Amino acid sequence: MHRQAVFDGQHPAIIEPSLWDAVQEKLKSNRQGERSGVRAAQPSLLTGLVFDERGNRLTPSHAKKGARRYRYYVTGELLQGVREAAPDALRIPAQALEDTVVAALSGWLADETQLMQWIGKGSPSEVRRLLDGAGEAARQVLEAPADHLARWIEQVVVSADSLKIAVTASALWPRKERQESGQSPIQITVPVRLQRCGSAMRLIVKAPVALPRCTPDATLVALLARATDWFGRLTSGQAKSVEQIARNERVTNAYVIRVTHLAMLAPDIVQKILRGDHPPGLNAERLVHLVPLPVDWVEQRTLLGFDR
């Protein structure tokens, strides 16, 4: 081509025009999913695993607004821009869907009571080995879902009122024992609600699935330790007054009083905080702000979100 004029080349075509056109069409169809691999900055963790209730695969897609990138899982018809022809097609925010799947899977792996019922009979050492392996897998899924999630998920089906997550239960066994385990996939059902918001959908989890923490919140644990220490000093007579502790710790009297109140927390709440098994929104700042807490332990659990 020269100055908008096309001239015949001086050598035979390197590839056939039909092959060139087919490759260009393939590249065009794959463009929306080009950043869905695990090496992408924001990988689409459920690529190839998500379907709607009619059996249509949901494909990773994205949109940009300014410098911000929004990821979705989209029914195929929407990639062709034909919303009118497919009014029930889905366009679900990817992060919300992935977070819900990660939370549900890690919660299942961390629930020893449920796992023991599913594992069934076995020697105590074997059951313990499987439970420990499941606990480690729960941690891995939370810390690095891009590396570990696909090992456990066979399929995710999105419907108007639930997510059905088919879990590869045999992955719980060591590789050499998997074929002998004879375990069929397990289905985890998460009640949800799909709410349309413009051209997209919001995924609302009806019964919130809290992400278990990998490690305890060090600041929160230190706060409880301080509360126990200061309460012990006051009740034993080691510290003669709140003012003395405040002066020694270089804090205000009011802060000492608020922190000392936390020594009255229900023992099970304290244990869960020490394990990191507490509501994600509960941190040291919020806990101090909620003082004085109810004396009744049931009311404490309700206020702090431990009864959900």
FENNOR-V813514 format. One record per pair of residues at least 4 apart in sequence whose ideal C-beta (glycine too) atoms are under 7 Angstrom apart, sorted by the first residue. I is the first residue (numbers start at 1). J is the second residue. If there is no record, write none. Layout:
I & J
I & J
//
This chain:
1 & 5
1 & 6
2 & 7
15 & 19
15 & 20
17 & 21
18 & 22
19 & 23
20 & 24
21 & 25
22 & 26
23 & 27
24 & 28
25 & 29
26 & 30
27 & 31
30 & 34
32 & 59
32 & 61
32 & 79
33 & 59
33 & 60
35 & 40
35 & 62
36 & 40
36 & 43
36 & 44
36 & 47
36 & 60
37 & 43
38 & 43
38 & 146
42 & 69
42 & 71
43 & 146
44 & 60
44 & 71
44 & 94
45 & 98
45 & 145
45 & 146
45 & 149
46 & 50
46 & 73
46 & 97
46 & 98
46 & 101
46 & 156
47 & 60
49 & 153
49 & 155
49 & 156
50 & 58
50 & 73
50 & 156
50 & 158
51 & 55
51 & 56
51 & 57
51 & 58
51 & 155
51 & 157
52 & 56
52 & 58
52 & 75
52 & 90
52 & 158
53 & 157
53 & 159
56 & 75
56 & 76
57 & 76
58 & 73
58 & 74
58 & 75
58 & 90
59 & 73
59 & 74
59 & 76
59 & 79
60 & 71
60 & 73
60 & 94
61 & 72
61 & 74
61 & 79
62 & 69
62 & 70
62 & 71
62 & 72
63 & 70
64 & 68
64 & 69
65 & 70
71 & 94
71 & 95
72 & 91
72 & 92
72 & 93
72 & 94
72 & 200
73 & 92
73 & 94
73 & 97
74 & 78
74 & 79
74 & 90
74 & 91
75 & 86
75 & 89
75 & 90
77 & 82
77 & 85
77 & 86
77 & 89
78 & 83
78 & 86
78 & 89
78 & 91
82 & 86
83 & 87
83 & 89
90 & 158
90 & 201
91 & 199
91 & 200
91 & 201
92 & 97
92 & 158
92 & 201
92 & 203
93 & 97
93 & 200
93 & 203
94 & 98
95 & 99
96 & 100
96 & 203
97 & 101
97 & 203
98 & 102
99 & 103
100 & 104
100 & 163
100 & 190
100 & 203
100 & 205
100 & 209
101 & 105
101 & 153
101 & 156
101 & 165
102 & 106
102 & 141
102 & 142
102 & 145
102 & 149
103 & 107
103 & 209
103 & 210
103 & 211
104 & 108
104 & 165
104 & 188
104 & 190
104 & 209
105 & 109
105 & 141
105 & 152
105 & 153
105 & 165
105 & 167
106 & 110
106 & 138
106 & 141
106 & 142
106 & 211
106 & 212
107 & 111
107 & 209
107 & 212
108 & 114
108 & 167
108 & 188
109 & 134
109 & 137
109 & 138
109 & 141
110 & 135
110 & 138
110 & 212
111 & 115
112 & 116
112 & 131
113 & 117
114 & 118
115 & 119
115 & 131
115 & 134
116 & 127
118 & 186
119 & 127
119 & 130
122 & 126
122 & 127
123 & 127
124 & 128
125 & 129
126 & 130
127 & 131
128 & 132
129 & 133
130 & 134
130 & 172
131 & 135
132 & 136
133 & 137
133 & 172
134 & 138
134 & 172
135 & 139
136 & 140
137 & 141
138 & 142
138 & 212
139 & 143
139 & 214
140 & 144
140 & 148
141 & 145
141 & 148
141 & 149
141 & 152
142 & 211
142 & 212
142 & 214
143 & 214
144 & 148
145 & 149
149 & 153
151 & 171
152 & 167
152 & 168
152 & 171
153 & 165
153 & 167
154 & 166
154 & 168
154 & 185
155 & 166
156 & 163
156 & 165
157 & 164
158 & 163
160 & 194
161 & 191
161 & 192
161 & 193
162 & 189
162 & 190
162 & 191
162 & 192
163 & 190
163 & 192
164 & 187
164 & 189
165 & 187
165 & 188
165 & 190
166 & 185
166 & 187
167 & 185
167 & 186
167 & 188
168 & 185
169 & 183
169 & 185
169 & 186
170 & 178
170 & 181
170 & 183
173 & 177
173 & 178
173 & 181
177 & 181
190 & 205
190 & 209
191 & 206
191 & 207
192 & 203
192 & 204
192 & 205
192 & 206
193 & 204
193 & 206
194 & 201
194 & 203
195 & 201
195 & 202
195 & 204
196 & 201
197 & 201
197 & 202
205 & 209
208 & 308
210 & 279
210 & 280
211 & 280
212 & 277
213 & 276
213 & 277
215 & 276
216 & 221
216 & 274
216 & 275
216 & 276
217 & 221
217 & 276
217 & 283
218 & 222
219 & 223
219 & 283
219 & 284
220 & 224
220 & 273
220 & 283
220 & 284
220 & 287
221 & 225
221 & 273
221 & 274
222 & 226
223 & 227
223 & 259
223 & 262
223 & 284
223 & 287
224 & 228
224 & 262
224 & 270
224 & 273
225 & 229
226 & 230
226 & 259
227 & 231
227 & 259
227 & 260
227 & 262
227 & 263
228 & 232
228 & 263
229 & 233
230 & 234
230 & 245
230 & 256
230 & 259
230 & 260
231 & 235
231 & 260
231 & 263
232 & 236
233 & 238
233 & 239
233 & 245
234 & 239
234 & 260
239 & 244
239 & 245
240 & 244
242 & 246
242 & 253
242 & 256
242 & 257
243 & 247
243 & 253
244 & 248
245 & 249
245 & 256
246 & 251
246 & 252
246 & 253
246 & 256
251 & 255
251 & 256
253 & 257
254 & 258
255 & 259
256 & 260
257 & 261
258 & 288
258 & 291
259 & 288
261 & 291
261 & 292
261 & 293
262 & 287
262 & 291
264 & 293
265 & 269
265 & 270
265 & 300
266 & 297
266 & 300
266 & 301
267 & 271
268 & 272
269 & 273
269 & 300
269 & 301
269 & 304
269 & 306
270 & 274
271 & 275
272 & 277
272 & 278
272 & 306
273 & 278
278 & 282
279 & 304
279 & 305
282 & 286
282 & 287
282 & 304
282 & 305
283 & 287
284 & 288
285 & 289
286 & 290
290 & 303
293 & 300
293 & 303
294 & 299
294 & 300
294 & 303
296 & 300
297 & 301
298 & 302
299 & 303
300 & 304
301 & 306
301 & 307
302 & 307
//
